[in-house]
C-alpha cells in the first residue's frame, strides 16, 4: 500500500468516528519521521480513543500494522505510527495547547475533503 493510500485510510477512519478539524501536513522534504502527519481531535476521552481504535482497525484490515501507539489510556494525545503516516489524535484542549499546525507551519497541507466525502 502506498503512503497516499495509507493516508486516506487513516483520514477516512478518523472521519467515520467524527474526528474534528482533520488536517494533513505533507512532511516530505521537511521531516525524516514520516511523509504525512494527520492531526485531528475529539471532544471527549471516549471519542479520542474511538478515533484511534478505528484507525488501527482499518489499517489492520488492509494487512498493515500500527508500528506504535502511544497515549491511548490517557486519551489526551494519542500518537499512531503507521510508518509513512503519523496520526495525532488529540483531545480538544490538548490540540490547542500543542498547536502542531503552527509548529510545522512550513509544511504544506493536503486537501482531504474530497476523499472524506466519498
DSSP file (Angstrom, degrees, kcal/mol; ACC not computed):
  #  RESIDUE AA STRUCTURE BP1 BP2  ACC     N-H-->O    O-->H-N    N-H-->O    O-->H-N    TCO  KAPPA ALPHA  PHI   PSI    X-CA   Y-CA   Z-CA
    1    1 A X              0   0    0      0, 0.0     2,-0.0     0, 0.0    61,-0.0   0.000 360.0 360.0 360.0 134.3    0.0    0.0    0.0
    2    2 A X     >  -     0   0    0      1,-0.1     4,-2.5     4,-0.0     5,-0.2  -0.322 360.0-112.8 -73.8 160.8    1.3    3.4   -0.9
    3    3 A X  H  > S+     0   0    0      1,-0.2     4,-2.4     2,-0.2     5,-0.1   0.841 119.5  56.6 -62.8 -31.3    1.7    6.1    1.7
    4    4 A X  H  > S+     0   0    0      2,-0.2     4,-2.0     1,-0.2    -1,-0.2   0.921 108.7  44.9 -65.2 -44.6   -1.0    8.0   -0.1
    5    5 A X  H  > S+     0   0    0      2,-0.2     4,-1.9     1,-0.2    -2,-0.2   0.902 113.2  50.9 -65.4 -41.3   -3.4    5.1    0.3
    6    6 A X  H  X S+     0   0    0     -4,-2.5     4,-2.2     1,-0.2    -2,-0.2   0.905 108.0  54.0 -61.2 -41.9   -2.4    4.6    3.9
    7    7 A X  H  X S+     0   0    0     -4,-2.4     4,-2.5     1,-0.2    -2,-0.2   0.938 110.5  44.6 -56.9 -49.9   -3.0    8.3    4.5
    8    8 A X  H  X S+     0   0    0     -4,-2.0     4,-2.2     1,-0.2    -1,-0.2   0.782 108.5  57.1 -73.1 -25.4   -6.6    8.2    3.1
    9    9 A X  H  X S+     0   0    0     -4,-1.9     4,-2.0     2,-0.2    -1,-0.2   0.934 111.8  43.3 -63.3 -46.0   -7.4    5.0    5.0
   10   10 A X  H  X S+     0   0    0     -4,-2.2     4,-2.3     2,-0.2    -2,-0.2   0.909 114.3  49.5 -66.4 -43.0   -6.4    6.8    8.3
   11   11 A X  H  X S+     0   0    0     -4,-2.5     4,-2.5     2,-0.2    -2,-0.2   0.924 111.9  47.9 -63.6 -45.1   -8.3   10.0    7.3
   12   12 A X  H  X S+     0   0    0     -4,-2.2     4,-2.3     1,-0.2    -1,-0.2   0.904 111.6  50.5 -63.7 -41.1  -11.5    8.1    6.4
   13   13 A X  H  X S+     0   0    0     -4,-2.0     4,-1.0     2,-0.2    -1,-0.2   0.914 111.2  48.5 -63.1 -42.8  -11.4    6.1    9.6
   14   14 A X  H ><>S+     0   0    0     -4,-2.3     5,-2.3     1,-0.2     3,-0.6   0.919 112.2  48.9 -62.8 -43.6  -11.0    9.3   11.7
   15   15 A X  H ><5S+     0   0    0     -4,-2.5     3,-2.1     1,-0.2    -1,-0.2   0.873 102.8  61.3 -64.6 -37.1  -13.8   10.9    9.8
   16   16 A X  H 3<5S+     0   0    0     -4,-2.3    -1,-0.2     1,-0.3    -2,-0.2   0.794 106.0  47.5 -60.1 -28.0  -16.0    7.8   10.4
   17   17 A X  T <<5S-     0   0    0     -4,-1.0    -1,-0.3    -3,-0.6    -2,-0.2   0.115 123.6-106.1-100.5  19.7  -15.7    8.4   14.1
   18   18 A X  T < 5 -     0   0    0     -3,-2.1    -3,-0.2     1,-0.2    -2,-0.1   0.820  50.4-178.0  63.8  35.7  -16.5   12.2   13.8
   19   19 A X      < -     0   0    0     -5,-2.3     3,-0.3    -6,-0.1     2,-0.3  -0.391  22.4-127.3 -60.2 143.2  -13.0   13.5   14.3
   20   20 A X  E    S+A   41   0A   0     21,-3.3    21,-1.6     1,-0.2    -1,-0.1  -0.715  71.4   0.2-100.8 147.6  -13.0   17.2   14.2
   21   21 A X  E    S-     0   0A   0     -2,-0.3     2,-0.5     1,-0.2    -1,-0.2   0.899  74.2-159.5  47.6  60.8  -10.8   19.6   12.1
   22   22 A X  E     -     0   0A   0     -3,-0.3     2,-0.4    18,-0.1    18,-0.2  -0.588  13.1-178.1 -73.4 122.0   -8.8   16.9   10.3
   23   23 A X  E     -A   39   0A   0     16,-2.9    16,-3.1    -2,-0.5     2,-0.5  -0.977  12.2-160.3-123.8 135.5   -5.6   18.5    8.9
   24   24 A X  E     -AB  38 110A   0     86,-0.5    86,-2.4    -2,-0.4     2,-0.5  -0.974   4.8-160.9-118.1 127.0   -3.0   16.7    6.9
   25   25 A X  E     -AB  37 109A   0     12,-2.8    12,-2.1    -2,-0.5     2,-0.9  -0.909  16.8-135.6-106.7 130.9    0.5   18.1    6.6
   26   26 A X  E     +AB  36 108A   0     82,-3.3    82,-0.5    -2,-0.5    10,-0.2  -0.763  25.3 178.6 -84.2 109.3    2.8   16.9    3.8
   27   27 A X    >>  +     0   0    0      8,-2.7     4,-2.4    -2,-0.9     3,-2.2   0.347  30.7 131.6 -97.1   4.5    6.1   16.3    5.6
   28   28 A X  T 34 S+     0   0    0      7,-0.8     4,-0.1     1,-0.3     7,-0.1  -0.392  83.7   7.0 -60.8 128.7    8.1   15.1    2.6
   29   29 A X  T 34 S+     0   0    0      2,-0.3    -1,-0.3    -2,-0.1     3,-0.1   0.392 125.5  69.4  79.8  -4.3   11.4   17.0    2.5
   30   30 A X  T <4 S+     0   0    0     -3,-2.2     2,-0.4     1,-0.4    -2,-0.2   0.738 104.6  20.7-110.2 -40.2   10.7   18.6    5.9
   31   31 A X     <  -     0   0    0     -4,-2.4    -1,-0.4     3,-0.3    -2,-0.3  -0.985  51.9-151.8-135.6 142.6   10.9   15.7    8.3
   32   32 A X  S    S+     0   0    0     -2,-0.4     3,-0.1     1,-0.2    -1,-0.1   0.536  88.5  79.1 -84.7  -7.1   12.6   12.3    8.1
   33   33 A X  S    S-     0   0    0      1,-0.2     2,-0.3    -6,-0.1    -1,-0.2   0.919 107.7 -22.1 -68.6 -46.1    9.9   10.9   10.5
   34   34 A X        -     0   0    0     -7,-0.2    -3,-0.3    -3,-0.1    -1,-0.2  -0.977  47.8-120.5-159.8 164.1    7.1   10.4    8.0
   35   35 A X  S    S+     0   0    0     49,-1.9    -8,-2.7    -2,-0.3    -7,-0.8   0.816  98.7  22.0 -79.0 -33.7    5.7   11.5    4.7
   36   36 A X  E     -Ac  26  85A   0     48,-2.0    50,-2.4   -10,-0.2     2,-0.5  -0.987  59.1-155.9-138.1 144.6    2.4   12.8    6.3
   37   37 A X  E     -Ac  25  86A   0    -12,-2.1   -12,-2.8    -2,-0.4     2,-0.5  -0.985  12.6-159.6-112.2 129.8    1.1   14.0    9.6
   38   38 A X  E     -Ac  24  87A   0     48,-2.6    50,-3.5    -2,-0.5     2,-0.4  -0.949  11.0-172.6-106.0 129.1   -2.6   13.7   10.2
   39   39 A X  E     +Ac  23  88A   0    -16,-3.1   -16,-2.9    -2,-0.5     2,-0.3  -0.988  18.9 138.9-125.8 128.4   -3.9   15.9   13.0
   40   40 A X  E     - c   0  89A   0     48,-2.2    50,-2.7    -2,-0.4     2,-0.3  -0.931  28.3-145.0-153.7 174.9   -7.4   15.8   14.4
   41   41 A X  E     -Ac  20  90A   0    -21,-1.6   -21,-3.3    -2,-0.3     2,-0.3  -0.981   2.9-148.4-148.0 162.3   -9.3   15.9   17.7
   42   42 A X  E     - c   0  91A   0     48,-2.2    50,-1.9    -2,-0.3   -23,-0.1  -0.835  23.7-126.2-123.2 164.7  -12.2   14.6   19.6
   43   43 A X  S    S+     0   0    0     -2,-0.3     2,-0.3    48,-0.2    48,-0.1   0.543  87.4  27.3 -91.1  -8.0  -14.4   16.3   22.2
   44   44 A X  S  > S-     0   0    0      1,-0.1     4,-2.5    48,-0.0     5,-0.2  -0.957  81.4-107.2-147.5 164.0  -14.1   13.6   24.9
   45   45 A X  H  > S+     0   0    0     -2,-0.3     4,-2.3     1,-0.2     5,-0.2   0.919 120.0  51.7 -57.6 -44.3  -11.7   10.9   26.1
   46   46 A X  H  > S+     0   0    0      1,-0.2     4,-2.3     2,-0.2    -1,-0.2   0.893 110.5  47.4 -62.2 -41.1  -14.0    8.2   24.8
   47   47 A X  H  > S+     0   0    0      2,-0.2     4,-2.5     1,-0.2    -1,-0.2   0.907 109.7  52.8 -68.9 -40.4  -14.2    9.8   21.4
   48   48 A X  H  X S+     0   0    0     -4,-2.5     4,-2.1     1,-0.2    -2,-0.2   0.927 112.7  45.3 -59.0 -45.1  -10.4   10.3   21.2
   49   49 A X  H  X S+     0   0    0     -4,-2.3     4,-2.7     1,-0.2    -1,-0.2   0.889 111.1  53.0 -65.7 -39.4  -10.0    6.5   22.0
   50   50 A X  H  X S+     0   0    0     -4,-2.3     4,-2.3     2,-0.2    -2,-0.2   0.894 108.7  50.0 -64.3 -39.6  -12.7    5.6   19.5
   51   51 A X  H  X S+     0   0    0     -4,-2.5     4,-2.2     2,-0.2    -2,-0.2   0.951 113.7  45.0 -62.4 -49.7  -11.0    7.5   16.7
   52   52 A X  H  X S+     0   0    0     -4,-2.1     4,-2.3     1,-0.2    -2,-0.2   0.907 113.3  50.4 -62.4 -42.8   -7.6    5.9   17.4
   53   53 A X  H  X S+     0   0    0     -4,-2.7     4,-2.6     1,-0.2    -1,-0.2   0.908 110.1  50.3 -62.3 -42.8   -9.1    2.4   17.7
   54   54 A X  H  X S+     0   0    0     -4,-2.3     4,-2.6     2,-0.2     5,-0.2   0.902 110.1  49.7 -64.5 -41.5  -11.0    2.9   14.3
   55   55 A X  H  X S+     0   0    0     -4,-2.2     4,-2.3     2,-0.2     5,-0.2   0.944 112.0  48.6 -61.4 -46.9   -7.8    4.0   12.6
   56   56 A X  H  X S+     0   0    0     -4,-2.3     4,-2.3     1,-0.2    -2,-0.2   0.923 113.0  47.6 -58.7 -46.8   -5.9    1.0   14.0
   57   57 A X  H  X S+     0   0    0     -4,-2.6     4,-2.0     1,-0.2    -1,-0.2   0.912 112.5  47.8 -63.4 -43.9   -8.7   -1.4   12.9
   58   58 A X  H  X S+     0   0    0     -4,-2.6     4,-0.9     2,-0.2    -1,-0.2   0.878 112.2  49.4 -67.8 -37.2   -9.0    0.0    9.4
   59   59 A X  H ><>S+     0   0    0     -4,-2.3     5,-1.8    -5,-0.2     3,-0.6   0.920 111.9  48.6 -66.0 -43.2   -5.2   -0.1    8.8
   60   60 A X  H ><5S+     0   0    0     -4,-2.3     3,-1.8     1,-0.2    -2,-0.2   0.835 103.5  60.8 -67.0 -32.1   -5.0   -3.7   10.1
   61   61 A X  H 3<5S+     0   0    0     -4,-2.0    -1,-0.2     1,-0.3    -2,-0.2   0.798 100.7  55.9 -62.2 -27.7   -7.9   -4.7    7.8
   62   62 A X  T <<5S-     0   0    0     -4,-0.9    -1,-0.3    -3,-0.6    -2,-0.2   0.385 126.6-103.2 -84.9   3.5   -5.7   -3.6    4.9
   63   63 A X  T < 5S+     0   0    0     -3,-1.8     2,-0.2     1,-0.3    -3,-0.2   0.587  85.6 115.3  87.4  10.5   -3.0   -6.0    6.1
   64   64 A X      < -     0   0    0     -5,-1.8     2,-0.4     0, 0.0    -1,-0.3  -0.624  54.2-134.8-107.4 169.7   -0.8   -3.4    7.7
   65   65 A X        -     0   0    0     -2,-0.2     2,-0.6    17,-0.1     3,-0.1  -0.941  17.6-116.5-127.4 147.3    0.2   -2.9   11.3
   66   66 A X        -     0   0    0     -2,-0.4    16,-0.2     1,-0.2     3,-0.2  -0.724  23.9-154.8 -76.9 120.8    0.4    0.1   13.6
   67   67 A X  S    S-     0   0    0     14,-2.2     2,-0.3    -2,-0.6    -1,-0.2   0.861  72.5  -7.2 -68.2 -35.2    4.1    0.2   14.5
   68   68 A X  E     -D   81   0A   0     13,-1.0    13,-3.0    -3,-0.1     2,-0.4  -0.961  55.0-164.3-161.4 141.6    3.5    2.0   17.8
   69   69 A X  E     -D   80   0A   0     -2,-0.3     2,-0.4    11,-0.2    11,-0.2  -0.986  16.9-175.8-131.3 123.4    0.5    3.6   19.6
   70   70 A X  E     +D   79   0A   0      9,-2.4     9,-2.1    -2,-0.4    -2,-0.0  -0.906  58.5  19.7-119.1 144.1    1.2    5.9   22.5
   71   71 A X  S  > S+     0   0    0     -2,-0.4     4,-2.2     7,-0.2     5,-0.5   0.555  70.6 133.5  85.7   9.7   -1.2    7.7   24.9
   72   72 A X  T  4 S+     0   0    0      1,-0.2     6,-0.1     2,-0.2    -2,-0.1   0.923  71.7  48.4 -62.2 -45.9   -4.2    5.5   24.4
   73   73 A X  T  4 S+     0   0    0      1,-0.2    -1,-0.2     2,-0.1   -24,-0.1   0.880 116.1  42.8 -64.2 -38.5   -5.1    5.1   28.1
   74   74 A X  T  4 S-     0   0    0      3,-0.1    -1,-0.2     1,-0.0    -2,-0.2   0.834  88.8-158.8 -76.7 -32.6   -4.8    8.8   28.9
   75   75 A X     <  +     0   0    0     -4,-2.2   -27,-0.2     2,-0.1     3,-0.1   0.803  60.2 107.7  58.4  35.0   -6.6    9.8   25.8
   76   76 A X  S    S+     0   0    0     -5,-0.5    15,-2.6     1,-0.2     2,-0.3   0.746  95.1   0.5-103.3 -38.7   -5.2   13.3   25.7
   77   77 A X  E    S- E   0  90A   0     -6,-0.4     2,-0.5    13,-0.2    -1,-0.2  -0.806  71.1-169.8-152.2 105.2   -2.9   12.9   22.8
   78   78 A X  E     - E   0  89A   0     11,-3.2    11,-3.2    -2,-0.3     2,-0.5  -0.870   5.5-162.1-101.5 127.5   -2.8    9.5   21.0
   79   79 A X  E     -DE  70  88A   0     -9,-2.1    -9,-2.4    -2,-0.5     2,-0.5  -0.937   3.3-167.9-110.8 126.4    0.0    9.1   18.5
   80   80 A X  E     -DE  69  87A   0      7,-2.7     7,-2.7    -2,-0.5     2,-0.8  -0.962   8.2-155.5-114.8 118.0   -0.3    6.3   16.0
   81   81 A X  E     +DE  68  86A   0    -13,-3.0   -14,-2.2    -2,-0.5   -13,-1.0  -0.834  21.2 167.4 -94.6 109.9    2.9    5.5   14.0
   82   82 A X        -     0   0    0      3,-2.6     2,-0.9    -2,-0.8     4,-0.2   0.222  53.0-111.2-103.8  11.7    1.8    3.9   10.7
   83   83 A X  S    S+     0   0    0      2,-0.2    -1,-0.2     1,-0.2   -48,-0.1  -0.829 105.8  24.1  96.7-102.4    5.3    4.2    9.1
   84   84 A X  S    S+     0   0    0     -2,-0.9   -48,-2.0   -50,-0.2   -49,-1.9   0.619 127.4  54.5 -73.0 -12.0    5.0    6.8    6.4
   85   85 A X  E     -c   36   0A   0    -50,-0.2    -3,-2.6   -51,-0.2     2,-0.5  -0.987  65.4-167.3-126.3 129.5    2.0    8.3    8.1
   86   86 A X  E     -cE  37  81A   0    -50,-2.4   -48,-2.6    -2,-0.4     2,-0.5  -0.976  11.3-156.7-115.8 126.2    1.9    9.5   11.7
   87   87 A X  E     -cE  38  80A   0     -7,-2.7    -7,-2.7    -2,-0.5     2,-0.6  -0.886   5.3-164.0-108.2 130.2   -1.5   10.3   13.2
   88   88 A X  E     -cE  39  79A   0    -50,-3.5   -48,-2.2    -2,-0.5     2,-0.7  -0.954   5.6-173.4-112.4 112.6   -2.0   12.6   16.1
   89   89 A X  E     -cE  40  78A   0    -11,-3.2   -11,-3.2    -2,-0.6     2,-0.2  -0.922  15.3-173.8-109.8 110.0   -5.4   12.3   17.8
   90   90 A X  E     -cE  41  77A   0    -50,-2.7   -48,-2.2    -2,-0.7     2,-0.3  -0.624  31.0-118.7-100.8 156.0   -5.9   15.0   20.4
   91   91 A X  E >>  -c   42   0A   0    -15,-2.6     4,-2.2    -2,-0.2     3,-0.6  -0.731  45.8-108.0 -77.7 145.5   -8.4   15.8   23.0
   92   92 A X  H 3> S+     0   0    0    -50,-1.9     4,-1.6    -2,-0.3     5,-0.2   0.860 117.5  49.8 -47.3 -47.6   -9.7   19.3   22.0
   93   93 A X  H 3> S+     0   0    0      1,-0.2     4,-1.3     2,-0.2    -1,-0.2   0.887 111.4  48.3 -63.5 -40.1   -7.9   21.1   24.9
   94   94 A X  H <> S+     0   0    0     -3,-0.6     4,-2.6     1,-0.2     5,-0.3   0.860 104.9  59.7 -69.9 -35.5   -4.6   19.5   24.2
   95   95 A X  H  X S+     0   0    0     -4,-2.2     4,-2.6     1,-0.2     5,-0.3   0.930 106.6  45.3 -61.0 -45.6   -4.7   20.2   20.5
   96   96 A X  H  < S+     0   0    0     -4,-1.6    -1,-0.2     1,-0.2    -2,-0.2   0.842 113.3  52.3 -67.9 -30.5   -4.9   24.0   21.0
   97   97 A X  H  < S+     0   0    0     -4,-1.3    -2,-0.2    -5,-0.2    -1,-0.2   0.946 118.1  33.8 -69.3 -48.9   -2.2   23.8   23.6
   98   98 A X  H  < S-     0   0    0     -4,-2.6     5,-0.2     4,-0.0    -2,-0.2   0.813  83.4-169.2 -80.3 -31.1    0.4   21.9   21.5
   99   99 A X    >X  +     0   0    0     -4,-2.6     4,-1.9    -5,-0.3     3,-0.9   0.877   8.6 178.9  44.8  59.4   -0.7   23.6   18.2
  100  100 A X  H 3> S+     0   0    0     -5,-0.3     4,-2.7     1,-0.3    -1,-0.1   0.796  74.6  66.0 -61.4 -29.1    1.3   21.2   15.9
  101  101 A X  H 34 S+     0   0    0      1,-0.2    -1,-0.3     2,-0.2     6,-0.2   0.887 106.8  41.3 -61.1 -37.6    0.0   23.1   12.8
  102  102 A X  H X4 S+     0   0    0     -3,-0.9     3,-1.7     1,-0.2    -2,-0.2   0.901 112.0  55.0 -74.7 -41.5    1.9   26.2   13.9
  103  103 A X  H 3< S+     0   0    0     -4,-1.9     3,-0.2     1,-0.3    -2,-0.2   0.898 119.1  33.6 -57.8 -42.4    5.0   24.2   14.9
  104  104 A X  T >< S+     0   0    0     -4,-2.7     3,-2.2     1,-0.2    -1,-0.3  -0.201  80.2 139.8-104.7  39.8    5.1   22.6   11.5
  105  105 A X  T <   +     0   0    0     -3,-1.7    -1,-0.2     1,-0.3    -2,-0.1   0.677  63.0  63.0 -60.7 -20.9    3.8   25.8    9.7
  106  106 A X  T 3  S+     0   0    0     -3,-0.2     2,-0.4    -4,-0.1    -1,-0.3   0.542  82.9  97.0 -82.5  -5.1    6.2   25.4    6.8
  107  107 A X  S <  S-     0   0    0     -3,-2.2   -80,-0.1    -6,-0.2     2,-0.1  -0.692  78.8-122.9 -83.7 131.4    4.6   22.1    5.8
  108  108 A X  E     -B   26   0A   0    -82,-0.5   -82,-3.3    -2,-0.4     2,-0.2  -0.423  25.5-122.1 -69.7 148.6    2.0   22.3    3.0
  109  109 A X  E     -B   25   0A   0    -84,-0.2     2,-0.5    -2,-0.1   -84,-0.2  -0.592  15.5-134.8 -88.9 155.2   -1.4   21.0    3.8
  110  110 A X  E     -B   24   0A   0    -86,-2.4     2,-0.7    -2,-0.2   -86,-0.5  -0.939  18.6-125.1-110.4 128.7   -3.1   18.3    1.8
  111  111 A X        +     0   0    0     -2,-0.5     4,-0.1     1,-0.2   -88,-0.1  -0.635  39.2 162.7 -75.7 115.6   -6.7   18.7    0.8
  112  112 A X     >  +     0   0    0     -2,-0.7     4,-2.0   -90,-0.2     3,-0.3   0.396  46.0  97.3-112.5  -0.3   -8.5   15.6    2.1
  113  113 A X  H  > S+     0   0    0      1,-0.2     4,-1.9     2,-0.2     5,-0.1   0.881  81.9  52.8 -60.3 -40.8  -12.1   16.9    2.0
  114  114 A X  H  4 S+     0   0    0      1,-0.2     4,-0.4     2,-0.2    -1,-0.2   0.869 110.6  48.6 -64.3 -34.4  -12.9   15.3   -1.4
  115  115 A X  H >4 S+     0   0    0     -3,-0.3     3,-0.8     1,-0.2    -1,-0.2   0.870 109.2  52.7 -71.7 -36.6  -11.7   12.0   -0.1
  116  116 A X  H 3< S+     0   0    0     -4,-2.0    -2,-0.2     1,-0.2    -1,-0.2   0.862 105.0  55.6 -65.8 -36.2  -13.8   12.3    3.1
  117  117 A X  T 3<        0   0    0     -4,-1.9    -1,-0.2     1,-0.3    -2,-0.2   0.603 360.0 360.0 -75.8 -11.1  -17.0   13.0    1.0
  118  118 A X    <         0   0    0     -3,-0.8    -1,-0.3    -4,-0.4    -2,-0.1   0.505 360.0 360.0 -68.7 360.0  -16.6    9.8   -1.0
